[in-house]
Amino acid sequence: MPRCTATRFARQRCSPVAHPLSSPCHPEAQASCQTRLETLMTIEGKPCAEGRSHVRPAWGWSITVLSLLCLMAACASPPQTPASPPQAAAVPDARETALRELGFRPTEQGWELDLAGRVVFPVDDASLSAEALAAIERLSRALRGLGITRLTIEGHTDNQGSAAYNQRLSERRAQGVAQAFVERGFEPALVRHQGFGFSRPIEDNRSESGRQQNRRVTIIVTSL
């Protein structure tokens, strides 16, 4: 009778080097393979022993097929880790959205609002009209409601008169608007102001309507 070689044959099939293209065997699958082979080695409750084979010829094919299945299961490539889902786009800050609705736009200095058309000054004057004060009142409430406490106020003029005169006039206009914000709840130390004279026009100074637009103030929210 031939010696029992089924176990040796199956173990060779389950070896990591049995197939040159397969990846390393998984330990758990290899253990499962060994258990199934030991079950097949027992025929009618009698395992192969004493160098004798009790395996019928039909079982030889079964062992061969099972060996191949074990090889495929144990030596399969490990499952790939699923890719992380793409990150959702950042949600805009609620205050940024509110500032845009108020007319502010982002600049290198911060969020800027040009009050041309809202706060308009008479010629050679830094006083605020009732309409200008009402506009500042509404804007002040909106900004404080957003938790914004730090402002920079910039004053501007048209080109009528000397540069030195318009520089002083622009500073007075910026100071007047800054004081209006302070009177409506802003801390004096957190409201800065400065003037630029006629160095930053937004309209053509050759027309009266253009000069009127250039006599203005700009509000900048420097931090959120």
DOSELO-278807 format. One line per field, with one value per atom (N, C-alpha, C, O): residue number from 0; x, y, z; residue in three letters; atom name. Coordinates in steps of 0.1 Angstrom, whole numbers. Last residue first. Layout:
REM residues N
dovo <- NUM/...
xx <- X/...
yy <- Y/...
zz <- Z/...
kegu <- ALA/...
gunu <- CA/...
This chain:
REM residues 224
dovo <- 223/223/223/223/222/222/222/222/221/221/221/221/220/220/220/220/219/219/219/219/218/218/218/218/217/217/217/217/216/216/216/216/215/215/215/215/214/214/214/214/213/213/213/213/212/212/212/212/211/211/211/211/210/210/210/210/209/209/209/209/208/208/208/208/207/207/207/207/206/206/206/206/205/205/205/205/204/204/204/204/203/203/203/203/202/202/202/202/201/201/201/201/200/200/200/200/199/199/199/199/198/198/198/198/197/197/197/197/196/196/196/196/195/195/195/195/194/194/194/194/193/193/193/193/192/192/192/192/191/191/191/191/190/190/190/190/189/189/189/189/188/188/188/188/187/187/187/187/186/186/186/186/185/185/185/185/184/184/184/184/183/183/183/183/182/182/182/182/181/181/181/181/180/180/180/180/179/179/179/179/178/178/178/178/177/177/177/177/176/176/176/176/175/175/175/175/174/174/174/174/173/173/173/173/172/172/172/172/171/171/171/171/170/170/170/170/169/169/169/169/168/168/168/168/167/167/167/167/166/166/166/166/165/165/165/165/164/164/164/164/163/163/163/163/162/162/162/162/161/161/161/161/160/160/160/160/159/159/159/159/158/158/158/158/157/157/157/157/156/156/156/156/155/155/155/155/154/154/154/154/153/153/153/153/152/152/152/152/151/151/151/151/150/150/150/150/149/149/149/149/148/148/148/148/147/147/147/147/146/146/146/146/145/145/145/145/144/144/144/144/143/143/143/143/142/142/142/142/141/141/141/141/140/140/140/140/139/139/139/139/138/138/138/138/137/137/137/137/136/136/136/136/135/135/135/135/134/134/134/134/133/133/133/133/132/132/132/132/131/131/131/131/130/130/130/130/129/129/129/129/128/128/128/128/127/127/127/127/126/126/126/126/125/125/125/125/124/124/124/124/123/123/123/123/122/122/122/122/121/121/121/121/120/120/120/120/119/119/119/119/118/118/118/118/117/117/117/117/116/116/116/116/115/115/115/115/114/114/114/114/113/113/113/113/112/112/112/112/111/111/111/111/110/110/110/110/109/109/109/109/108/108/108/108/107/107/107/107/106/106/106/106/105/105/105/105/104/104/104/104/103/103/103/103/102/102/102/102/101/101/101/101/100/100/100/100/99/99/99/99/98/98/98/98/97/97/97/97/96/96/96/96/95/95/95/95/94/94/94/94/93/93/93/93/92/92/92/92/91/91/91/91/90/90/90/90/89/89/89/89/88/88/88/88/87/87/87/87/86/86/86/86/85/85/85/85/84/84/84/84/83/83/83/83/82/82/82/82/81/81/81/81/80/80/80/80/79/79/79/79/78/78/78/78/77/77/77/77/76/76/76/76/75/75/75/75/74/74/74/74/73/73/73/73/72/72/72/72/71/71/71/71/70/70/70/70/69/69/69/69/68/68/68/68/67/67/67/67/66/66/66/66/65/65/65/65/64/64/64/64/63/63/63/63/62/62/62/62/61/61/61/61/60/60/60/60/59/59/59/59/58/58/58/58/57/57/57/57/56/56/56/56/55/55/55/55/54/54/54/54/53/53/53/53/52/52/52/52/51/51/51/51/50/50/50/50/49/49/49/49/48/48/48/48/47/47/47/47/46/46/46/46/45/45/45/45/44/44/44/44/43/43/43/43/42/42/42/42/41/41/41/41/40/40/40/40/39/39/39/39/38/38/38/38/37/37/37/37/36/36/36/36/35/35/35/35/34/34/34/34/33/33/33/33/32/32/32/32/31/31/31/31/30/30/30/30/29/29/29/29/28/28/28/28/27/27/27/27/26/26/26/26/25/25/25/25/24/24/24/24/23/23/23/23/22/22/22/22/21/21/21/21/20/20/20/20/19/19/19/19/18/18/18/18/17/17/17/17/16/16/16/16/15/15/15/15/14/14/14/14/13/13/13/13/12/12/12/12/11/11/11/11/10/10/10/10/9/9/9/9/8/8/8/8/7/7/7/7/6/6/6/6/5/5/5/5/4/4/4/4/3/3/3/3/2/2/2/2/1/1/1/1/0/0/0/0
xx <- -124/-136/-135/-145/-109/-108/-122/-130/-114/-101/-99/-90/-136/-136/-123/-121/-137/-130/-131/-128/-154/-154/-147/-151/-148/-148/-146/-138/-165/-157/-158/-168/-162/-168/-160/-149/-162/-163/-170/-182/-166/-152/-152/-143/-191/-189/-175/-173/-187/-196/-193/-193/-171/-165/-174/-169/-191/-179/-172/-168/-209/-213/-202/-202/-192/-197/-202/-199/-162/-177/-181/-175/-136/-139/-154/-158/-130/-132/-135/-137/-145/-137/-141/-152/-143/-150/-141/-132/-127/-134/-142/-147/-94/-108/-114/-107/-72/-79/-93/-103/-62/-53/-60/-54/-73/-79/-70/-71/-70/-71/-78/-88/-70/-62/-63/-58/-71/-75/-65/-53/-83/-72/-78/-88/-91/-95/-83/-73/-103/-92/-98/-108/-117/-121/-111/-109/-109/-110/-115/-117/-111/-97/-97/-87/-138/-130/-116/-111/-161/-151/-141/-137/-195/-181/-171/-172/-220/-216/-202/-199/-225/-235/-229/-234/-203/-216/-227/-237/-186/-184/-196/-199/-198/-198/-195/-201/-192/-206/-207/-217/-164/-171/-186/-191/-161/-156/-163/-167/-171/-178/-173/-182/-152/-166/-174/-182/-127/-129/-144/-149/-132/-130/-132/-139/-133/-145/-144/-154/-108/-119/-132/-139/-93/-91/-103/-107/-101/-104/-102/-110/-90/-105/-109/-118/-63/-69/-84/-90/-61/-57/-63/-68/-70/-79/-74/-82/-48/-61/-70/-77/-27/-27/-40/-44/-35/-34/-34/-40/-60/-47/-46/-56/-90/-82/-68/-65/-107/-108/-100/-103/-108/-95/-96/-87/-126/-124/-111/-103/-116/-121/-121/-115/-120/-115/-122/-132/-111/-118/-112/-100/-118/-109/-117/-128/-118/-126/-116/-106/-119/-110/-118/-124/-129/-132/-120/-114/-141/-129/-131/-134/-162/-160/-148/-146/-188/-177/-175/-184/-210/-199/-187/-176/-232/-223/-211/-203/-243/-250/-242/-245/-225/-225/-232/-229/-234/-220/-219/-213/-260/-258/-244/-242/-257/-265/-261/-260/-242/-237/-244/-237/-260/-248/-242/-237/-279/-283/-271/-271/-263/-270/-274/-272/-254/-244/-251/-246/-279/-272/-261/-260/-284/-293/-287/-289/-263/-264/-273/-270/-271/-258/-258/-253/-295/-295/-282/-283/-285/-294/-295/-295/-250/-264/-272/-267/-221/-229/-243/-249/-193/-205/-213/-213/-172/-171/-183/-183/-168/-175/-173/-172/-163/-155/-162/-161/-196/-182/-176/-183/-211/-211/-197/-187/-208/-205/-206/-204/-227/-221/-219/-228/-232/-227/-220/-208/-241/-248/-245/-253/-225/-240/-248/-260/-199/-203/-217/-222/-189/-202/-205/-214/-176/-175/-189/-198/-163/-176/-174/-170/-143/-144/-158/-163/-125/-138/-141/-142/-90/-101/-113/-113/-69/-69/-80/-79/-74/-62/-62/-55/-109/-98/-85/-87/-143/-130/-119/-119/-170/-163/-149/-143/-203/-188/-182/-189/-230/-223/-208/-201/-245/-244/-237/-237/-239/-253/-253/-262/-213/-216/-230/-232/-218/-211/-213/-214/-231/-238/-231/-238/-210/-222/-230/-235/-192/-188/-200/-201/-207/-205/-200/-204/-207/-220/-218/-226/-183/-186/-199/-201/-191/-187/-191/-202/-178/-190/-186/-179/-157/-158/-171/-173/-168/-163/-166/-177/-159/-169/-163/-155/-135/-139/-149/-148/-143/-137/-143/-155/-138/-147/-141/-135/-110/-117/-126/-121/-111/-106/-116/-128/-109/-117/-111/-108/-81/-88/-96/-90/-84/-79/-88/-100/-76/-86/-80/-74/-46/-55/-64/-61/-48/-43/-52/-64/-47/-53/-48/-43/-39/-29/-34/-28/-61/-50/-41/-35/-77/-82/-71/-72/-60/-66/-71/-70/-53/-42/-48/-42/-78/-71/-60/-58/-82/-91/-85/-86/-62/-61/-70/-67/-70/-57/-56/-51/-94/-94/-81/-81/-84/-92/-93/-92/-70/-63/-71/-65/-90/-79/-72/-68/-105/-111/-100/-101/-87/-91/-97/-95/-86/-73/-77/-70/-110/-106/-94/-92/-110/-118/-115/-116/-93/-88/-96/-91/-94/-98/-94/-92/-71/-79/-82/-73/-55/-69/-78/-90/-22/-32/-46/-47/2/-7/-17/-21/19/24/15/19/4/13/18/20/-26/-16/-7/-10/-52/-40/-30/-27/-80/-70/-59/-58/-112/-98/-89/-89/-138/-133/-119/-114/-141/-148/-143/-142/-111/-121/-127/-121/-95/-102/-112/-122/-86/-77/-83/-78/-106/-106/-96/-98/-98/-111/-111/-116/-73/-73/-87/-87/-83/-75/-74/-75/-96/-103/-96/-101/-74/-85/-93/-97/-59/-53/-64/-64/-76/-72/-67/-71/-76/-88/-86/-92/-49/-54/-66/-68/-50/-41/-45/-45/-67/-71/-63/-68/-50/-63/-68/-74/-27/-26/-39/-40/-26/-32/-31/-35/4/-8/-13/-5/15/17/4/-6/3/8/9/3/13/4/11/23/30/24/15/10/40/50/43/50/27/23/32/31/39/33/29/29/50/57/51/58/32/33/41/39/14/27/27/22/-6/-9/3/1/7/-2/-5/-7/20/28/19/24/-2/6/15/17/-11/-19/-11/-13/11/7/-1/1/10/22/19/23/-15/-13/-1/-1/-12/-22/-19/-20/3/10/1/5/8/-2/6/14/23/23/13/9/5/13/12/2/9/0/9/19
yy <- 897/891/883/877/929/915/911/918/954/948/934/927/968/959/951/943/1001/989/981/985/1026/1018/1005/998/1058/1043/1036/1041/1088/1080/1065/1061/1116/1104/1099/1104/1130/1136/1125/1125/1117/1116/1122/1119/1124/1110/1109/1100/1151/1148/1133/1131/1148/1154/1151/1149/1138/1130/1135/1127/1159/1146/1138/1131/1178/1181/1168/1165/1166/1169/1171/1166/1161/1172/1175/1186/1139/1152/1164/1175/1108/1119/1132/1136/1087/1092/1104/1108/1080/1069/1074/1065/1091/1094/1081/1072/1094/1082/1084/1080/1119/1110/1097/1089/1141/1137/1127/1126/1128/1140/1136/1128/1108/1106/1118/1117/1102/1109/1107/1105/1079/1086/1092/1087/1061/1070/1076/1079/1033/1042/1050/1047/1021/1027/1037/1048/1012/1002/1008/1000/1032/1026/1017/1014/1036/1046/1040/1044/1010/1015/1024/1021/1017/1012/1018/1030/1029/1017/1012/1002/1053/1042/1029/1018/1069/1073/1063/1063/1057/1056/1059/1053/1065/1050/1049/1040/1092/1087/1073/1069/1092/1096/1092/1088/1084/1076/1079/1070/1107/1094/1084/1077/1126/1128/1115/1112/1115/1116/1118/1112/1118/1105/1105/1096/1146/1138/1124/1118/1153/1157/1149/1146/1142/1137/1141/1133/1158/1143/1137/1128/1182/1181/1166/1162/1178/1181/1179/1174/1174/1163/1166/1156/1197/1186/1174/1166/1214/1217/1204/1201/1201/1202/1205/1199/1205/1191/1192/1183/1231/1226/1212/1207/1228/1234/1227/1218/1200/1215/1220/1216/1173/1179/1195/1201/1158/1160/1168/1169/1134/1147/1147/1138/1110/1114/1127/1131/1089/1101/1105/1103/1058/1065/1077/1075/1039/1049/1057/1063/1007/1017/1026/1021/988/995/1005/1010/962/969/975/968/946/958/966/977/925/932/945/953/910/909/915/912/915/904/902/894/937/924/912/901/956/951/938/930/958/954/949/938/968/955/950/938/992/981/968/957/1006/1004/992/983/1009/1001/997/986/1026/1012/1004/992/1048/1041/1027/1018/1056/1051/1044/1034/1065/1054/1048/1035/1086/1075/1063/1051/1103/1098/1086/1076/1109/1103/1096/1085/1123/1111/1102/1090/1145/1136/1122/1112/1149/1152/1142/1132/1160/1148/1152/1158/1181/1178/1167/1165/1190/1177/1173/1162/1209/1207/1192/1183/1217/1222/1220/1229/1208/1213/1220/1227/1181/1193/1198/1193/1145/1158/1170/1169/1116/1126/1139/1144/1085/1096/1105/1103/1072/1071/1082/1088/1080/1079/1077/1080/1062/1072/1069/1058/1044/1050/1061/1070/1013/1027/1033/1029/989/995/1009/1018/960/974/978/971/939/940/955/962/943/937/938/937/949/955/949/949/937/933/938/932/930/936/932/924/921/917/924/925/945/936/933/941/953/952/942/933/953/960/960/966/936/950/959/971/912/917/932/939/909/910/916/925/905/917/919/931/880/892/905/914/864/865/877/884/867/872/873/883/856/871/876/887/829/837/852/859/817/822/831/838/791/805/809/805/758/767/781/783/742/749/758/765/711/725/733/731/680/690/704/707/658/667/677/682/626/639/649/647/596/605/619/623/575/584/593/598/543/557/566/564/512/522/536/540/492/501/511/517/460/474/483/481/429/438/452/456/411/417/427/434/385/398/404/402/351/362/375/376/328/336/348/354/315/319/329/337/311/318/323/335/297/309/318/330/275/284/297/308/263/269/279/289/255/265/272/284/236/248/259/271/218/224/237/247/209/217/224/235/196/207/216/228/175/184/197/208/162/169/179/190/153/162/170/182/135/147/157/169/116/123/136/146/105/115/122/134/85/97/109/120/65/73/86/97/67/61/70/82/64/73/66/61/51/46/55/54/42/51/44/33/40/33/43/53/49/49/42/40/48/37/36/26/64/61/50/43/86/79/76/85/79/88/79/68/69/63/72/72/77/78/73/72/74/65/65/54/90/83/72/64/120/110/103/109/139/128/117/106/158/149/137/127/171/164/154/143/182/171/164/152/201/190/178/166/218/211/199/189/228/221/213/201/241/230/221/209/262/253/240/229/277/271/260/249/285/276/269/257/302/290/280/268/322/314/301/290/333/327/318/307/342/332/325/313/345/350/339/328/344/338/345/349/370/361/357/364/366/374/365/354/348/351/359/359/340/353/357/368/314/325/339/349/293/300/313/321/282/273/280/274/297/297/287/285/293/307/307/315/262/270/283/284/247/258/267/277/226/235/248/258/214/220/230/241/204/214/221/233/185/196/207/219/166/173/185/196/158/165/172/184/146/157/165/177/125/136/148/159/103/115/127/138/74/85/98/103/50/58/69/74/23/35/43/41/-12/0/13/13
zz <- 127/130/143/148/121/125/129/133/109/108/113/109/89/101/100/90/80/78/91/102/62/75/72/62/48/46/60/68/38/48/44/38/15/20/32/34/-13/1/9/10/-37/-31/-17/-9/-44/-40/-33/-25/-51/-40/-35/-23/-74/-61/-49/-38/-91/-88/-75/-66/-93/-87/-83/-73/-105/-91/-85/-73/-122/-121/-107/-97/-117/-127/-127/-132/-102/-95/-105/-100/-107/-113/-106/-105/-78/-89/-95/-89/-57/-63/-76/-83/-46/-52/-58/-62/-26/-30/-35/-29/-19/-26/-30/-38/-6/-19/-27/-39/27/18/5/5/45/33/23/12/81/69/57/60/105/98/86/80/136/124/118/125/155/150/138/132/182/170/165/171/206/195/182/172/224/221/210/204/227/220/216/205/220/229/221/210/209/206/216/220/214/221/219/225/202/200/205/200/205/212/211/218/187/201/209/219/162/166/181/187/164/163/166/173/163/175/175/186/136/147/160/168/123/122/133/138/132/134/133/142/121/136/139/149/94/100/115/120/93/89/95/99/101/109/105/114/80/94/103/111/59/59/72/76/67/65/66/72/65/78/78/87/37/47/60/67/27/25/34/38/34/39/38/48/20/34/40/50/-7/-2/14/20/-12/-11/-5/1/-32/-21/-21/-30/-42/-42/-30/-18/-46/-48/-48/-53/-18/-32/-34/-24/8/3/-12/-19/35/22/18/23/63/57/44/42/78/69/63/58/107/99/91/97/119/114/105/96/148/135/132/141/168/164/150/140/173/182/178/183/165/160/168/170/171/180/175/179/156/151/160/157/169/169/164/168/161/175/177/185/134/137/152/154/137/130/134/136/151/157/150/157/132/145/152/157/111/109/122/124/122/118/116/120/128/139/134/142/103/113/124/129/92/86/96/96/110/109/103/108/103/116/117/124/76/79/93/94/81/73/76/77/95/101/94/100/87/85/93/98/103/98/98/107/93/101/95/83/79/85/93/99/49/61/66/57/22/33/47/55/11/8/20/27/31/23/20/26/28/35/26/14/33/23/31/38/38/46/37/33/14/27/37/43/-7/-9/4/4/6/-4/-7/-11/24/28/18/21/19/14/16/10/39/34/31/40/41/39/34/25/61/55/54/64/55/63/55/42/39/52/61/74/15/22/37/45/17/11/19/28/11/17/9/-3/17/8/14/20/29/30/20/15/27/17/18/10/43/47/37/38/32/31/35/29/41/27/24/16/68/63/49/44/68/72/68/64/60/52/55/46/81/68/59/51/102/102/88/84/95/95/95/89/73/86/85/76/50/52/66/71/54/54/58/67/32/44/43/33/17/15/28/35/31/27/26/34/19/30/24/12/5/4/15/19/25/17/17/26/22/30/21/11/7/7/15/16/25/16/18/29/22/31/22/14/6/5/15/16/20/15/16/25/9/20/14/4/-16/-12/-1/-1/-6/-13/-8/4/6/-1/-8/-16/15/25/19/26/-8/4/13/17/-25/-30/-18/-18/-10/-15/-19/-16/-6/6/1/7/-32/-26/-14/-12/-35/-44/-38/-38/-16/-15/-23/-18/-27/-15/-12/-7/-50/-51/-39/-40/-36/-45/-47/-47/-22/-15/-24/-19/-44/-34/-27/-25/-55/-63/-53/-55/-34/-39/-46/-44/-32/-22/-26/-22/-51/-53/-44/-47/-40/-51/-53/-56/-4/-17/-28/-26/21/13/-1/-7/38/38/29/30/37/32/32/26/64/54/49/56/84/71/60/49/107/105/91/85/94/105/100/90/88/82/93/101/110/103/97/101/109/110/103/91/106/119/121/132/78/87/101/108/75/67/77/82/78/86/78/74/62/64/72/73/63/51/53/48/86/86/74/76/79/89/89/92/61/56/66/62/78/67/62/59/93/99/89/92/74/80/87/87/67/57/63/59/91/86/76/76/90/101/97/100/68/68/78/76/77/66/65/62/97/100/89/92/82/93/96/97/47/60/70/67/27/33/45/53/4/16/22/21/-30/-19/-7/-7/-60/-49/-38/-37/-79/-81/-69/-69/-73/-74/-75/-72/-50/-62/-63/-54/-28/-38/-51/-61/-8/-20/-31/-41/14/8/-6/-14/11/15/8/-4/3/12/15/22/-10/-17/-10/-16/11/1/-7/-11/24/31/21/22/6/9/15/12/7/-6/-3/-9/34/29/16/14/34/42/37/37/15/13/21/16/18/13/12/8/32/33/29/38/9/21/20/9/-7/-7/6/13/0/0/0/7
kegu <- LEU/LEU/LEU/LEU/SER/SER/SER/SER/THR/THR/THR/THR/VAL/VAL/VAL/VAL/ILE/ILE/ILE/ILE/ILE/ILE/ILE/ILE/THR/THR/THR/THR/VAL/VAL/VAL/VAL/ARG/ARG/ARG/ARG/ARG/ARG/ARG/ARG/ASN/ASN/ASN/ASN/GLN/GLN/GLN/GLN/GLN/GLN/GLN/GLN/ARG/ARG/ARG/ARG/GLY/GLY/GLY/GLY/SER/SER/SER/SER/GLU/GLU/GLU/GLU/SER/SER/SER/SER/ARG/ARG/ARG/ARG/ASN/ASN/ASN/ASN/ASP/ASP/ASP/ASP/GLU/GLU/GLU/GLU/ILE/ILE/ILE/ILE/PRO/PRO/PRO/PRO/ARG/ARG/ARG/ARG/SER/SER/SER/SER/PHE/PHE/PHE/PHE/GLY/GLY/GLY/GLY/PHE/PHE/PHE/PHE/GLY/GLY/GLY/GLY/GLN/GLN/GLN/GLN/HIS/HIS/HIS/HIS/ARG/ARG/ARG/ARG/VAL/VAL/VAL/VAL/LEU/LEU/LEU/LEU/ALA/ALA/ALA/ALA/PRO/PRO/PRO/PRO/GLU/GLU/GLU/GLU/PHE/PHE/PHE/PHE/GLY/GLY/GLY/GLY/ARG/ARG/ARG/ARG/GLU/GLU/GLU/GLU/VAL/VAL/VAL/VAL/PHE/PHE/PHE/PHE/ALA/ALA/ALA/ALA/GLN/GLN/GLN/GLN/ALA/ALA/ALA/ALA/VAL/VAL/VAL/VAL/GLY/GLY/GLY/GLY/GLN/GLN/GLN/GLN/ALA/ALA/ALA/ALA/ARG/ARG/ARG/ARG/ARG/ARG/ARG/ARG/GLU/GLU/GLU/GLU/SER/SER/SER/SER/LEU/LEU/LEU/LEU/ARG/ARG/ARG/ARG/GLN/GLN/GLN/GLN/ASN/ASN/ASN/ASN/TYR/TYR/TYR/TYR/ALA/ALA/ALA/ALA/ALA/ALA/ALA/ALA/SER/SER/SER/SER/GLY/GLY/GLY/GLY/GLN/GLN/GLN/GLN/ASN/ASN/ASN/ASN/ASP/ASP/ASP/ASP/THR/THR/THR/THR/HIS/HIS/HIS/HIS/GLY/GLY/GLY/GLY/GLU/GLU/GLU/GLU/ILE/ILE/ILE/ILE/THR/THR/THR/THR/LEU/LEU/LEU/LEU/ARG/ARG/ARG/ARG/THR/THR/THR/THR/ILE/ILE/ILE/ILE/GLY/GLY/GLY/GLY/LEU/LEU/LEU/LEU/GLY/GLY/GLY/GLY/ARG/ARG/ARG/ARG/LEU/LEU/LEU/LEU/ALA/ALA/ALA/ALA/ARG/ARG/ARG/ARG/SER/SER/SER/SER/LEU/LEU/LEU/LEU/ARG/ARG/ARG/ARG/GLU/GLU/GLU/GLU/ILE/ILE/ILE/ILE/ALA/ALA/ALA/ALA/ALA/ALA/ALA/ALA/LEU/LEU/LEU/LEU/ALA/ALA/ALA/ALA/GLU/GLU/GLU/GLU/ALA/ALA/ALA/ALA/SER/SER/SER/SER/LEU/LEU/LEU/LEU/SER/SER/SER/SER/ALA/ALA/ALA/ALA/ASP/ASP/ASP/ASP/ASP/ASP/ASP/ASP/VAL/VAL/VAL/VAL/PRO/PRO/PRO/PRO/PHE/PHE/PHE/PHE/VAL/VAL/VAL/VAL/VAL/VAL/VAL/VAL/ARG/ARG/ARG/ARG/GLY/GLY/GLY/GLY/ALA/ALA/ALA/ALA/LEU/LEU/LEU/LEU/ASP/ASP/ASP/ASP/LEU/LEU/LEU/LEU/GLU/GLU/GLU/GLU/TRP/TRP/TRP/TRP/GLY/GLY/GLY/GLY/GLN/GLN/GLN/GLN/GLU/GLU/GLU/GLU/THR/THR/THR/THR/PRO/PRO/PRO/PRO/ARG/ARG/ARG/ARG/PHE/PHE/PHE/PHE/GLY/GLY/GLY/GLY/LEU/LEU/LEU/LEU/GLU/GLU/GLU/GLU/ARG/ARG/ARG/ARG/LEU/LEU/LEU/LEU/ALA/ALA/ALA/ALA/THR/THR/THR/THR/GLU/GLU/GLU/GLU/ARG/ARG/ARG/ARG/ALA/ALA/ALA/ALA/ASP/ASP/ASP/ASP/PRO/PRO/PRO/PRO/VAL/VAL/VAL/VAL/ALA/ALA/ALA/ALA/ALA/ALA/ALA/ALA/ALA/ALA/ALA/ALA/GLN/GLN/GLN/GLN/PRO/PRO/PRO/PRO/PRO/PRO/PRO/PRO/SER/SER/SER/SER/ALA/ALA/ALA/ALA/PRO/PRO/PRO/PRO/THR/THR/THR/THR/GLN/GLN/GLN/GLN/PRO/PRO/PRO/PRO/PRO/PRO/PRO/PRO/SER/SER/SER/SER/ALA/ALA/ALA/ALA/CYS/CYS/CYS/CYS/ALA/ALA/ALA/ALA/ALA/ALA/ALA/ALA/MET/MET/MET/MET/LEU/LEU/LEU/LEU/CYS/CYS/CYS/CYS/LEU/LEU/LEU/LEU/LEU/LEU/LEU/LEU/SER/SER/SER/SER/LEU/LEU/LEU/LEU/VAL/VAL/VAL/VAL/THR/THR/THR/THR/ILE/ILE/ILE/ILE/SER/SER/SER/SER/TRP/TRP/TRP/TRP/GLY/GLY/GLY/GLY/TRP/TRP/TRP/TRP/ALA/ALA/ALA/ALA/PRO/PRO/PRO/PRO/ARG/ARG/ARG/ARG/VAL/VAL/VAL/VAL/HIS/HIS/HIS/HIS/SER/SER/SER/SER/ARG/ARG/ARG/ARG/GLY/GLY/GLY/GLY/GLU/GLU/GLU/GLU/ALA/ALA/ALA/ALA/CYS/CYS/CYS/CYS/PRO/PRO/PRO/PRO/LYS/LYS/LYS/LYS/GLY/GLY/GLY/GLY/GLU/GLU/GLU/GLU/ILE/ILE/ILE/ILE/THR/THR/THR/THR/MET/MET/MET/MET/LEU/LEU/LEU/LEU/THR/THR/THR/THR/GLU/GLU/GLU/GLU/LEU/LEU/LEU/LEU/ARG/ARG/ARG/ARG/THR/THR/THR/THR/GLN/GLN/GLN/GLN/CYS/CYS/CYS/CYS/SER/SER/SER/SER/ALA/ALA/ALA/ALA/GLN/GLN/GLN/GLN/ALA/ALA/ALA/ALA/GLU/GLU/GLU/GLU/PRO/PRO/PRO/PRO/HIS/HIS/HIS/HIS/CYS/CYS/CYS/CYS/PRO/PRO/PRO/PRO/SER/SER/SER/SER/SER/SER/SER/SER/LEU/LEU/LEU/LEU/PRO/PRO/PRO/PRO/HIS/HIS/HIS/HIS/ALA/ALA/ALA/ALA/VAL/VAL/VAL/VAL/PRO/PRO/PRO/PRO/SER/SER/SER/SER/CYS/CYS/CYS/CYS/ARG/ARG/ARG/ARG/GLN/GLN/GLN/GLN/ARG/ARG/ARG/ARG/ALA/ALA/ALA/ALA/PHE/PHE/PHE/PHE/ARG/ARG/ARG/ARG/THR/THR/THR/THR/ALA/ALA/ALA/ALA/THR/THR/THR/THR/CYS/CYS/CYS/CYS/ARG/ARG/ARG/ARG/PRO/PRO/PRO/PRO/MET/MET/MET/MET
gunu <- N/CA/C/O/N/CA/C/O/N/CA/C/O/N/CA/C/O/N/CA/C/O/N/CA/C/O/N/CA/C/O/N/CA/C/O/N/CA/C/O/N/CA/C/O/N/CA/C/O/N/CA/C/O/N/CA/C/O/N/CA/C/O/N/CA/C/O/N/CA/C/O/N/CA/C/O/N/CA/C/O/N/CA/C/O/N/CA/C/O/N/CA/C/O/N/CA/C/O/N/CA/C/O/N/CA/C/O/N/CA/C/O/N/CA/C/O/N/CA/C/O/N/CA/C/O/N/CA/C/O/N/CA/C/O/N/CA/C/O/N/CA/C/O/N/CA/C/O/N/CA/C/O/N/CA/C/O/N/CA/C/O/N/CA/C/O/N/CA/C/O/N/CA/C/O/N/CA/C/O/N/CA/C/O/N/CA/C/O/N/CA/C/O/N/CA/C/O/N/CA/C/O/N/CA/C/O/N/CA/C/O/N/CA/C/O/N/CA/C/O/N/CA/C/O/N/CA/C/O/N/CA/C/O/N/CA/C/O/N/CA/C/O/N/CA/C/O/N/CA/C/O/N/CA/C/O/N/CA/C/O/N/CA/C/O/N/CA/C/O/N/CA/C/O/N/CA/C/O/N/CA/C/O/N/CA/C/O/N/CA/C/O/N/CA/C/O/N/CA/C/O/N/CA/C/O/N/CA/C/O/N/CA/C/O/N/CA/C/O/N/CA/C/O/N/CA/C/O/N/CA/C/O/N/CA/C/O/N/CA/C/O/N/CA/C/O/N/CA/C/O/N/CA/C/O/N/CA/C/O/N/CA/C/O/N/CA/C/O/N/CA/C/O/N/CA/C/O/N/CA/C/O/N/CA/C/O/N/CA/C/O/N/CA/C/O/N/CA/C/O/N/CA/C/O/N/CA/C/O/N/CA/C/O/N/CA/C/O/N/CA/C/O/N/CA/C/O/N/CA/C/O/N/CA/C/O/N/CA/C/O/N/CA/C/O/N/CA/C/O/N/CA/C/O/N/CA/C/O/N/CA/C/O/N/CA/C/O/N/CA/C/O/N/CA/C/O/N/CA/C/O/N/CA/C/O/N/CA/C/O/N/CA/C/O/N/CA/C/O/N/CA/C/O/N/CA/C/O/N/CA/C/O/N/CA/C/O/N/CA/C/O/N/CA/C/O/N/CA/C/O/N/CA/C/O/N/CA/C/O/N/CA/C/O/N/CA/C/O/N/CA/C/O/N/CA/C/O/N/CA/C/O/N/CA/C/O/N/CA/C/O/N/CA/C/O/N/CA/C/O/N/CA/C/O/N/CA/C/O/N/CA/C/O/N/CA/C/O/N/CA/C/O/N/CA/C/O/N/CA/C/O/N/CA/C/O/N/CA/C/O/N/CA/C/O/N/CA/C/O/N/CA/C/O/N/CA/C/O/N/CA/C/O/N/CA/C/O/N/CA/C/O/N/CA/C/O/N/CA/C/O/N/CA/C/O/N/CA/C/O/N/CA/C/O/N/CA/C/O/N/CA/C/O/N/CA/C/O/N/CA/C/O/N/CA/C/O/N/CA/C/O/N/CA/C/O/N/CA/C/O/N/CA/C/O/N/CA/C/O/N/CA/C/O/N/CA/C/O/N/CA/C/O/N/CA/C/O/N/CA/C/O/N/CA/C/O/N/CA/C/O/N/CA/C/O/N/CA/C/O/N/CA/C/O/N/CA/C/O/N/CA/C/O/N/CA/C/O/N/CA/C/O/N/CA/C/O/N/CA/C/O/N/CA/C/O/N/CA/C/O/N/CA/C/O/N/CA/C/O/N/CA/C/O/N/CA/C/O/N/CA/C/O/N/CA/C/O/N/CA/C/O/N/CA/C/O/N/CA/C/O/N/CA/C/O/N/CA/C/O/N/CA/C/O/N/CA/C/O/N/CA/C/O/N/CA/C/O/N/CA/C/O/N/CA/C/O/N/CA/C/O/N/CA/C/O/N/CA/C/O/N/CA/C/O/N/CA/C/O/N/CA/C/O/N/CA/C/O/N/CA/C/O/N/CA/C/O/N/CA/C/O/N/CA/C/O/N/CA/C/O/N/CA/C/O/N/CA/C/O/N/CA/C/O/N/CA/C/O/N/CA/C/O/N/CA/C/O/N/CA/C/O/N/CA/C/O/N/CA/C/O/N/CA/C/O/N/CA/C/O/N/CA/C/O/N/CA/C/O/N/CA/C/O/N/CA/C/O/N/CA/C/O/N/CA/C/O
